[in-house]
């Protein structure tokens, strides 16, 4: 498929060196765009980005959910108590549970590192 786009000159300048990879760039961008439309993704992405920066043990121990992520978790907990979650919300909740597990593991390892240091 051929597509013609009008884009700002500064974006065009950034794309020229990677012209041969435009399909891949669009795929990755579309994937991220689609993911951010789901509730809670921004909060999860923020935690993953922090962990990907290889923080110090102290920074890991200080890690906590953003206000937006905490609000979404509270909303899901309340909805689950009152009426139950939809299948999409159940899936979202499962993602939060896994993220919490990963953060707890990181915090446990950080605590051990601080004790042995």
Backbone as a printed PyTorch tensor [residue, N CA C, xyz], in Angstrom:
tensor([[[  0.8390,  -1.1690,   0.0000],
         [  0.0000,   0.0000,   0.0000],
         [  0.8880,   1.2380,   0.0000]],

        [[  0.4980,   2.2180,  -0.7430],
         [  1.2430,   3.4640,  -0.7910],
         [  0.4190,   4.5400,  -0.1170]],

        [[  1.0680,   5.2900,   0.7830],
         [  0.4080,   6.3660,   1.5120],
         [  1.2550,   7.6240,   1.3560]],

        [[  0.5950,   8.7430,   1.1320],
         [  1.2770,  10.0230,   1.0390],
         [  0.8700,  10.8600,   2.2400]],

        [[  1.8650,  11.4080,   2.9360],
         [  1.6070,  12.2000,   4.1380],
         [  2.2350,  13.5690,   4.0230]],

        [[  1.5700,  14.5730,   4.5860],
         [  2.1630,  15.8840,   4.7630],
         [  2.5940,  15.9570,   6.2180]],

        [[  3.9020,  16.1170,   6.4380],
         [  4.4210,  16.1720,   7.8020],
         [  5.2880,  17.4150,   7.9550]],

        [[  5.4460,  17.8970,   9.1750],
         [  6.3040,  19.0680,   9.3880],
         [  7.7360,  18.7800,   8.9410]],

        [[  8.4270,  19.8170,   8.5000],
         [  9.7880,  19.6660,   7.9890],
         [ 10.7350,  19.0980,   9.0360]],

        [[ 10.5790,  19.4880,  10.3020],
         [ 11.4780,  18.9630,  11.3400],
         [ 11.2970,  17.4530,  11.5150]],

        [[ 10.0820,  16.9470,  11.3860],
         [  9.8600,  15.5030,  11.4570],
         [ 10.4480,  14.8220,  10.2290]],

        [[ 10.2670,  15.4350,   9.0710],
         [ 10.8330,  14.8770,   7.8390],
         [ 12.3510,  14.7560,   7.9560]],

        [[ 12.9910,  15.7570,   8.5450],
         [ 14.4500,  15.7270,   8.7040],
         [ 14.8610,  14.5730,   9.6150]],

        [[ 14.0780,  14.3020,  10.6430],
         [ 14.4000,  13.2010,  11.5500],
         [ 14.1670,  11.8430,  10.8980]],

        [[ 13.2390,  11.7820,   9.9570],
         [ 12.9110,  10.5080,   9.3130],
         [ 13.8140,  10.1550,   8.1340]],

        [[ 14.4180,  11.1430,   7.5200],
         [ 15.2520,  10.8710,   6.3480],
         [ 16.3210,   9.8090,   6.5960]],

        [[ 17.0570,   9.8660,   7.6990],
         [ 18.0990,   8.8490,   7.8990],
         [ 17.5630,   7.4310,   8.1160]],

        [[ 16.2850,   7.3080,   8.4310],
         [ 15.7230,   5.9740,   8.6990],
         [ 14.5920,   5.6400,   7.7290]],

        [[ 14.6380,   6.2410,   6.5500],
         [ 13.5940,   6.0250,   5.5450],
         [ 13.2900,   4.5560,   5.2930]],

        [[ 14.3300,   3.7490,   5.2420],
         [ 14.1580,   2.3300,   4.9380],
         [ 13.4730,   1.5670,   6.0910]],

        [[ 13.2940,   2.2050,   7.2260],
         [ 12.6740,   1.5470,   8.3750],
         [ 11.3100,   2.1520,   8.7380]],

        [[ 10.7360,   2.9320,   7.8370],
         [  9.4790,   3.6150,   8.1350],
         [  8.3440,   2.6480,   8.4780]],

        [[  8.2610,   1.5330,   7.7960],
         [  7.1990,   0.5690,   8.1130],
         [  7.3070,   0.0910,   9.5630]],

        [[  8.5070,  -0.2100,   9.9860],
         [  8.7400,  -0.6660,  11.3670],
         [  8.4360,   0.4470,  12.3650]],

        [[  8.8450,   1.6670,  12.0480],
         [  8.5840,   2.8080,  12.9250],
         [  7.0800,   3.0200,  13.0810]],

        [[  6.3590,   2.9480,  11.9750],
         [  4.9010,   3.0990,  12.0400],
         [  4.2560,   1.9770,  12.8410]],

        [[  4.7360,   0.7560,  12.6670],
         [  4.2030,  -0.3850,  13.4230],
         [  4.4010,  -0.1790,  14.9180]],

        [[  5.6170,   0.1900,  15.3110],
         [  5.8940,   0.4180,  16.7330],
         [  5.0680,   1.5770,  17.2770]],

        [[  4.9860,   2.6390,  16.5140],
         [  4.1890,   3.7920,  16.9420],
         [  2.7130,   3.4580,  17.0670]],

        [[  2.1960,   2.7010,  16.1210],
         [  0.7950,   2.3030,  16.1650],
         [  0.5240,   1.3880,  17.3500]],

        [[  1.4640,   0.5020,  17.6300],
         [  1.3220,  -0.3910,  18.7850],
         [  1.2610,   0.4150,  20.0820]],

        [[  2.1610,   1.3810,  20.2140],
         [  2.1570,   2.2150,  21.4240],
         [  0.9000,   3.0730,  21.4850]],

        [[  0.4970,   3.6230,  20.3600],
         [ -0.7130,   4.4420,  20.3050],
         [ -1.9290,   3.6380,  20.7400]],

        [[ -2.0410,   2.4190,  20.2490],
         [ -3.1720,   1.5540,  20.6150],
         [ -3.1260,   1.1840,  22.0930]],

        [[ -1.9440,   0.9170,  22.5990],
         [ -1.8080,   0.5180,  23.9990],
         [ -2.1690,   1.6520,  24.9360]],

        [[ -1.8190,   2.8700,  24.5920],
         [ -2.0940,   3.9830,  25.4930],
         [ -3.5720,   4.3140,  25.5570]],

        [[ -4.3600,   3.7820,  24.6430],
         [ -5.7990,   4.0000,  24.6860],
         [ -6.4500,   3.1640,  25.7850]],

        [[ -5.7240,   2.1560,  26.2950],
         [ -6.2690,   1.3210,  27.3580],
         [ -6.0350,   1.9860,  28.7060]],

        [[ -7.0490,   1.9320,  29.5870],
         [ -6.8660,   2.5300,  30.9090],
         [ -5.6990,   1.8810,  31.6460]],

        [[ -4.9640,   2.7030,  32.3640],
         [ -3.9080,   2.1850,  33.2080],
         [ -2.5750,   1.9750,  32.5350]],

        [[ -2.5210,   1.9760,  31.2260],
         [ -1.2560,   1.6800,  30.5500],
         [ -0.1760,   2.6770,  30.9370]],

        [[ -0.5430,   3.9500,  31.0120],
         [  0.4630,   4.9580,  31.3440],
         [  1.1090,   4.6760,  32.6940]],

        [[  0.3200,   4.2700,  33.6680],
         [  0.8670,   3.9570,  34.9810],
         [  1.7910,   2.7680,  34.9500]],

        [[  1.4150,   1.7470,  34.2250],
         [  2.2480,   0.5500,  34.0970],
         [  3.5290,   0.8980,  33.3510]],

        [[  3.4020,   1.6380,  32.2700],
         [  4.5760,   2.0100,  31.4750],
         [  5.5480,   2.8260,  32.3160]],

        [[  5.0430,   3.7000,  33.1590],
         [  5.9190,   4.5220,  33.9910],
         [  6.7460,   3.6520,  34.9330]],

        [[  6.1190,   2.6540,  35.5450],
         [  6.8360,   1.7690,  36.4630],
         [  7.8840,   0.9610,  35.7010]],

        [[  7.5180,   0.4350,  34.5600],
         [  8.4600,  -0.3520,  33.7580],
         [  9.6410,   0.5170,  33.3140]],

        [[  9.3600,   1.7540,  32.9130],
         [ 10.4420,   2.6530,  32.4940],
         [ 11.4010,   2.9340,  33.6520]],

        [[ 10.8740,   3.1110,  34.8480],
         [ 11.7260,   3.3530,  36.0150],
         [ 12.6190,   2.1380,  36.2610]],

        [[ 12.0380,   0.9470,  36.2380],
         [ 12.8290,  -0.2640,  36.4660],
         [ 13.8490,  -0.4820,  35.3570]],

        [[ 13.5040,  -0.0920,  34.1410],
         [ 14.4300,  -0.2620,  33.0160],
         [ 15.6500,   0.6410,  33.1350]],

        [[ 15.5510,   1.7040,  33.9250],
         [ 16.6840,   2.6110,  34.1210],
         [ 17.6810,   2.0710,  35.1490]],

        [[ 17.4250,   0.8580,  35.6730],
         [ 18.2970,   0.2220,  36.6680],
         [ 18.5440,   1.1490,  37.8640]],

        [[ 17.4790,   1.4680,  38.5870],
         [ 17.6040,   2.3850,  39.7210],
         [ 18.4050,   1.7730,  40.8670]],

        [[ 18.8080,   2.6200,  41.7860],
         [ 19.5210,   2.1550,  42.9740],
         [ 18.5340,   1.4100,  43.8810]],

        [[ 19.0400,   0.6000,  44.8080],
         [ 18.1340,  -0.0790,  45.7480],
         [ 17.2380,   0.9090,  46.5090]],

        [[ 17.7980,   2.0390,  46.8750],
         [ 16.9970,   3.0450,  47.5930],
         [ 15.8490,   3.5630,  46.7280]],

        [[ 16.1300,   3.7830,  45.4400],
         [ 15.0840,   4.2590,  44.5270],
         [ 14.0080,   3.2070,  44.3340]],

        [[ 14.4060,   1.9490,  44.2880],
         [ 13.4220,   0.8680,  44.1420],
         [ 12.5360,   0.8000,  45.3810]],

        [[ 13.1380,   0.8870,  46.5490],
         [ 12.3570,   0.8240,  47.7840],
         [ 11.3920,   2.0060,  47.9120]],

        [[ 11.7240,   3.1290,  47.3090],
         [ 10.8630,   4.3110,  47.3640],
         [  9.7730,   4.2950,  46.2830]],

        [[  9.8100,   3.3190,  45.4100],
         [  8.8580,   3.2410,  44.2980],
         [  7.4380,   3.0510,  44.8190]],

        [[  6.5200,   3.8240,  44.2710],
         [  5.1010,   3.6890,  44.6130],
         [  4.2680,   4.1020,  43.4010]],

        [[  3.0100,   3.6760,  43.3510],
         [  2.1840,   3.9960,  42.1830],
         [  1.9390,   5.5000,  42.0620]],

        [[  1.8230,   5.9560,  40.8320],
         [  1.4540,   7.3560,  40.6080],
         [  0.0340,   7.5700,  41.1330]],

        [[ -0.3400,   8.8130,  41.3240],
         [ -1.7000,   9.1190,  41.7890],
         [ -2.7380,   8.5780,  40.8120]],

        [[ -2.4550,   8.7150,  39.5060],
         [ -3.4070,   8.2350,  38.4920],
         [ -3.5470,   6.7190,  38.5450]],

        [[ -2.4260,   6.0130,  38.6800],
         [ -2.4750,   4.5490,  38.7540],
         [ -3.1880,   4.1090,  40.0220]],

        [[ -2.8840,   4.7430,  41.1410],
         [ -3.5460,   4.3960,  42.3930],
         [ -5.0490,   4.6500,  42.3050]],

        [[ -5.4370,   5.7410,  41.6630],
         [ -6.8620,   6.0510,  41.4970],
         [ -7.5510,   4.9770,  40.6540]],

        [[ -6.8930,   4.5280,  39.5890],
         [ -7.4910,   3.4870,  38.7270],
         [ -7.6390,   2.1840,  39.4930]],

        [[ -6.6230,   1.8220,  40.2750],
         [ -6.6820,   0.5970,  41.0760],
         [ -7.8240,   0.6960,  42.0820]],

        [[ -7.9530,   1.8370,  42.7390],
         [ -9.0360,   2.0370,  43.7100],
         [-10.4050,   1.9390,  43.0410]],

        [[-10.5160,   2.5050,  41.8450],
         [-11.7730,   2.4320,  41.0980],
         [-12.1360,   0.9840,  40.7860]],

        [[-11.1540,   0.2100,  40.3280],
         [-11.4170,  -1.1930,  40.0110],
         [-11.7740,  -1.9910,  41.2680]],

        [[-11.0900,  -1.7300,  42.3710],
         [-11.4150,  -2.4290,  43.6210],
         [-12.8460,  -2.1420,  44.0550]],

        [[-13.2250,  -0.8750,  43.9970],
         [-14.5820,  -0.4850,  44.3920],
         [-15.6230,  -1.0990,  43.4520]],

        [[-15.3650,  -1.0500,  42.1600],
         [-16.3040,  -1.6210,  41.1940],
         [-16.4350,  -3.1240,  41.4090]],

        [[-15.3250,  -3.7810,  41.7050],
         [-15.3670,  -5.2230,  41.9440],
         [-16.2270,  -5.5420,  43.1680]],

        [[-16.1190,  -4.7310,  44.2150],
         [-16.9360,  -4.9360,  45.4180],
         [-18.4110,  -4.6910,  45.1590]],

        [[-18.7100,  -3.6830,  44.3580],
         [-20.1060,  -3.2650,  44.1670],
         [-20.8530,  -4.0650,  43.0960]],

        [[-20.2060,  -4.3040,  41.9630],
         [-20.9440,  -4.9200,  40.8580],
         [-20.1580,  -5.9610,  40.0740]],

        [[-18.8750,  -6.0480,  40.3050],
         [-18.0460,  -6.9760,  39.5460],
         [-17.4040,  -6.2860,  38.3580]],

        [[-16.3630,  -6.9090,  37.8490],
         [-15.5990,  -6.3330,  36.7470],
         [-15.9830,  -6.9720,  35.4140]],

        [[-15.8850,  -6.1930,  34.3620],
         [-16.0850,  -6.7230,  33.0110],
         [-14.8720,  -7.5740,  32.6610]],

        [[-14.9530,  -8.3890,  31.6130],
         [-13.7800,  -9.1720,  31.2000],
         [-12.5530,  -8.2960,  30.9100]],

        [[-12.7510,  -7.1440,  30.2900],
         [-11.6240,  -6.2480,  30.0050],
         [-11.0200,  -5.7200,  31.3050]],

        [[-11.8650,  -5.3960,  32.2640],
         [-11.3750,  -4.9090,  33.5550],
         [-10.6820,  -6.0250,  34.3360]],

        [[-11.1910,  -7.2490,  34.2130],
         [-10.5300,  -8.3940,  34.8500],
         [ -9.1090,  -8.5510,  34.2920]],

        [[ -8.9930,  -8.4040,  32.9760],
         [ -7.6770,  -8.5000,  32.3350],
         [ -6.7630,  -7.3790,  32.8420]],

        [[ -7.2990,  -6.1770,  32.9090],
         [ -6.5250,  -5.0420,  33.4130],
         [ -6.0810,  -5.3020,  34.8570]],

        [[ -6.9850,  -5.8380,  35.6800],
         [ -6.6570,  -6.1320,  37.0730],
         [ -5.5300,  -7.1670,  37.1610]],

        [[ -5.5970,  -8.1650,  36.3060],
         [ -4.5470,  -9.1900,  36.2800],
         [ -3.1940,  -8.5600,  35.9530]],

        [[ -3.1870,  -7.5950,  35.0420],
         [ -1.9420,  -6.9010,  34.7030],
         [ -1.4040,  -6.1420,  35.9120]],

        [[ -2.2880,  -5.4990,  36.6600],
         [ -1.8630,  -4.7740,  37.8620],
         [ -1.3130,  -5.7290,  38.9160]],

        [[ -1.9400,  -6.8850,  39.0550],
         [ -1.4540,  -7.8690,  40.0210],
         [ -0.0450,  -8.3340,  39.6480]],

        [[  0.1760,  -8.5670,  38.3740],
         [  1.4950,  -9.0010,  37.9350],
         [  2.5240,  -7.8880,  38.1520]],

        [[  2.1440,  -6.6560,  37.8280],
         [  3.0440,  -5.5260,  38.0390],
         [  3.3930,  -5.4040,  39.5230]],

        [[  2.4120,  -5.5670,  40.3860],
         [  2.6760,  -5.5010,  41.8290],
         [  3.6610,  -6.6000,  42.2350]],

        [[  3.4860,  -7.7820,  41.6850],
         [  4.3980,  -8.8930,  41.9760],
         [  5.8270,  -8.5380,  41.5570]],

        [[  5.9920,  -7.9860,  40.3730],
         [  7.3200,  -7.6160,  39.8690],
         [  7.9500,  -6.5540,  40.7710]],

        [[  7.1690,  -5.5620,  41.1680],
         [  7.6930,  -4.5000,  42.0270],
         [  8.0740,  -5.0640,  43.3990]],

        [[  7.2500,  -5.9610,  43.9340],
         [  7.5860,  -6.5680,  45.2260],
         [  8.8860,  -7.3660,  45.1370]],

        [[  9.0650,  -8.0990,  44.0480],
         [ 10.3140,  -8.8490,  43.8620],
         [ 11.5030,  -7.8930,  43.7910]],

        [[ 11.3490,  -6.8040,  43.0510],
         [ 12.4270,  -5.8230,  42.9320],
         [ 12.7420,  -5.2050,  44.2870]],

        [[ 11.6980,  -4.9140,  45.0680],
         [ 11.9160,  -4.3220,  46.3950],
         [ 12.5930,  -5.3150,  47.3340]],

        [[ 12.2070,  -6.5770,  47.2560],
         [ 12.8410,  -7.5890,  48.1150],
         [ 14.3260,  -7.7180,  47.7790]],

        [[ 14.6480,  -7.7400,  46.5000],
         [ 16.0560,  -7.8380,  46.0970],
         [ 16.8230,  -6.5710,  46.4810]],

        [[ 16.1750,  -5.4210,  46.3710],
         [ 16.8310,  -4.1710,  46.7650],
         [ 17.1230,  -4.1690,  48.2590]],

        [[ 16.1890,  -4.6640,  49.0630],
         [ 16.3920,  -4.7230,  50.5140],
         [ 17.5600,  -5.6290,  50.8580]],

        [[ 17.6580,  -6.7540,  50.1750],
         [ 18.7750,  -7.6760,  50.4080],
         [ 20.0960,  -7.0090,  50.0450]],

        [[ 20.1160,  -6.3030,  48.9110],
         [ 21.3460,  -5.6100,  48.4980],
         [ 21.7830,  -4.5850,  49.5390]],

        [[ 20.8230,  -3.8750,  50.1070],
         [ 21.1740,  -2.8670,  51.1040],
         [ 21.7000,  -3.5230,  52.3880]],

        [[ 21.1500,  -4.6700,  52.7490],
         [ 21.6010,  -5.3650,  53.9580],
         [ 23.0250,  -5.8910,  53.7950]],

        [[ 23.3560,  -6.3560,  52.6000],
         [ 24.6780,  -6.9630,  52.3810],
         [ 25.7320,  -5.9370,  51.9950]],

        [[ 25.3090,  -4.7060,  51.7660],
         [ 26.2750,  -3.6770,  51.3630],
         [ 26.9940,  -3.0790,  52.5430]]])
